[in-house]
Amino acid sequence: MPTLTSPSTDVKTFQHLILQGIPDNLPALKPFDASLNHAPKRKEILNPAEKKLAIRNALRYFSEKHHEVLAKEFAEELKTYGRIYMYRFRPDYKIYARPVHDYPHQSLQAAAIMHMLSNNLDYAVAQHPHELITYGGNGAVFQNWAQYLLTMQYLASMTDEQTLVLYSGHPMGLFPSHKDAPRLVVTNGMMIPNYSKPDDWERFNALGVTQYGQMTAGSFMYIGPQGIVHGTTITVMNAARKIAPTEEGRKGKLFISCGLGGMSGAQPKAAKIAGLVAIVAEINPKATHTRHSQGWVDEVYDDLAVLIKRVRKAQANKEAVSIAYQGNVVDLWERIIAENMQVDIGSDQTSLHNPWAGGYYPVGISYEESNRMMAEYPEQFKKEVQKTLLRHANAVNTLAAKGMYFFDYGNAFLLEAGKAGADIFKADGSFKYPSYVQDILGPMCFDYGFGPFRWVCTSANAKDLETTDKLALEVMEAMYKEAPEEIKQQLSDNILWIKDAMHNNLVVGSQARILYADSEGRIKIAEAINKAIADGRISAPVVLGRDHHDVSGTDSPYRETSNIYDGSRFTADMAVHNFVGDGFRGATWISLHNGGGVGWGEVINGGFGMVLDGSADSDRRLKSMLFWDVNNGIARRSWARNKEAIFAIKREMQRTPQLKVTLPNLVDDTLLDSLKF
Ligand SMILES: NC(=O)c1ccc[n+]([C@@H]2O[C@H](COP(=O)([O-])OP(=O)(O)OC[C@H]3O[C@@H](n4cnc5c(N)ncnc54)[C@H](O)[C@@H]3O)[C@@H](O)[C@H]2O)c1
């Protein structure tokens, strides 16, 4: 394996290019590569003066001698794609999570950050790699290639006495700090609250001054589809347990949903693991093909008559099978009703956090025509989307009246259907259907402190990952023996998961693993990994992190915090506290984002990355930071009177005498009901 001390020519060239940053001579213009998935053209939103400003902004990265060429080129990009990506500066080397020592560096922590951010841009991982989008249609790592080149150069040259600051992808620079400070502070899309509507994103992103970082895209924490397979399996399995507690009882039950994209593509695989018959609709043939060729969905049909026949047979035979419908989901739902079929579980995972720019496709209009319409006739497109949402919600209502258990999958389906005028509200103004967090993940996982803990072996060596799996299994098996009844199910689901993880070939991109653990589990696994790095059983640093779909860190009233009922779900204090608190407890990088999952202006989330290098410093940091990172959220959930969280925080206070959390006093309902207003 090439290392810094004996670099092969290839690695040497790569290192030279990283240290060079933005090249002084213009690289050759690159042809548009139609074989790749590209971001849809963004709608035209800037007026002529703003267009000039966008180009003036973009030219800030380049020496004046190139302005004449680049000004015209960027104007053309803005016209053609609605954004300035600076395609010419896309590097020729392959971007992927290289072994950490291949990155030129003065700080090993900074090299680990390069490993992580490179993974987010790997062609095998990213949704629109040339537009620097990792997932969700608009989840950006950077706004343009100049930002990438400059950031890599800063990371490669910085020391452990400096901190790099990123404003929505733009590297503001390196600032003197100290070795216990984060090496990197990232914010994405932080706006003055009144300027946080979807069109504000369109305008300010087109101007080049902000970006939508989603969650793990802009925080360099994406680990490919594995994270989502795990979360979706836990969700669908627990949804199935709600309608049929036994494995036998679940056989032949029908699950219907939509989306075979970045995250949604995990649904058929998860439903099959849960033993169900699953139909998942997908309008984009490329997405269907990808998931089918990866084996994530077993069979594909574009003819509804043939599909229905196949589904009836699968139900009769009690097969666990996943079936894709190549077409619009509303056509599927309406056909199911016309056939008088019973659906057991229903959901939806179109990208409704992004309804007007490719997240949701109207029925009765071809995929290509929709893509044209959203760019050229955005108002008409919006009307078509809303008409479709009404039909979609009506179909859900009809089937729910016949007994279907429907849950919102955190994609803003109910939010957007409601805005379109659909009949999805109860008399008190709340939604008729629960979100998957309200019914499933909130009470069963988050309130107990269980959430998506992940780690990445920066050696890029699968053997190291195998070692970490074994360590995690040992930790969880030991915990299971001592665990209270309330969390045994969580532990046993995750023990099973980690046992099968290696055989299930879940790695795409970096050598990463995810499981759900509480603060005790996260700390014990991290400690075990740190020790194994120290004594050489693991060959290079390991990065710890989480996605934001967790106990703590994310304030998202229609998703992560949708099961907070004291009115505080529309506040964002928790996310900010996680971000800041992780920063001074030893995180290697911290990130704060507006948007992610449910949409710009609808959520604030804070995340972290932590590099373990086997040192005593790492041991101190991991204990302090992971404890806070989880328990901040449990404290907040317990203050909201969630009974599982009150149980979890009391248990933690017994284990940790220094922890003192304010507990709520509960009021008798009859007392409140007797009050006259
Ligand atoms: N999986 C999870 O655990 C999870 C959790 C929370 C939220 N979400 C949300 O789920 C949504 C989907 O995420 P993603 O990464 O898969 O996005 P994506 O854009 O990659 O995939 C969505 C897919 O839906 C398809 N689609 C849109 N409208 C359709 C229609 N009318 N009929 C058929 N197909 C249609 C699109 O072609 C696309 O492939 C996002 O809003 C995300 O935030 C997912």
The ligand as an ORCA input file, in Angstrom:
! r2SCAN-3c Opt
* xyz 0 1
  N     -35.049      6.435      4.453
  C     -35.098      7.142      5.537
  O     -34.780      6.666      6.636
  C     -35.587      8.510      5.503
  C     -35.714      9.119      6.718
  C     -36.236     10.367      6.744
  C     -36.604     10.989      5.587
  N     -36.431     10.415      4.397
  C     -36.872     11.171      3.236
  O     -37.256     10.359      2.151
  C     -37.176     11.118      0.943
  C     -36.489     10.320     -0.130
  O     -35.067     10.329      0.016
  P     -34.132      9.790     -1.167
  O     -32.720     10.046     -0.767
  O     -34.525      8.421     -1.526
  O     -34.514     10.788     -2.334
  P     -34.397     10.548     -3.895
  O     -34.778     11.846     -4.514
  O     -33.101      9.939     -4.210
  O     -35.527      9.446     -4.180
  C     -36.915      9.703     -4.287
  C     -37.415      8.957     -5.504
  O     -38.818      9.130     -5.631
  C     -39.121      9.104     -7.026
  N     -40.418      9.737     -7.242
  C     -40.752     11.032     -7.004
  N     -42.045     11.237     -7.275
  C     -42.539     10.052     -7.702
  C     -43.819      9.644     -8.105
  N     -44.868     10.481     -8.101
  N     -43.995      8.341     -8.480
  C     -42.946      7.474     -8.483
  N     -41.698      7.829     -8.109
  C     -41.504      9.102     -7.702
  C     -37.980      9.877     -7.646
  O     -37.821      9.567     -9.019
  C     -36.787      9.443     -6.795
  O     -36.031      8.407     -7.381
  C     -36.455     12.409      1.310
  O     -37.381     13.450      1.459
  C     -35.809     12.054      2.622
  O     -35.544     13.171      3.407
  C     -35.925      9.173      4.332
*
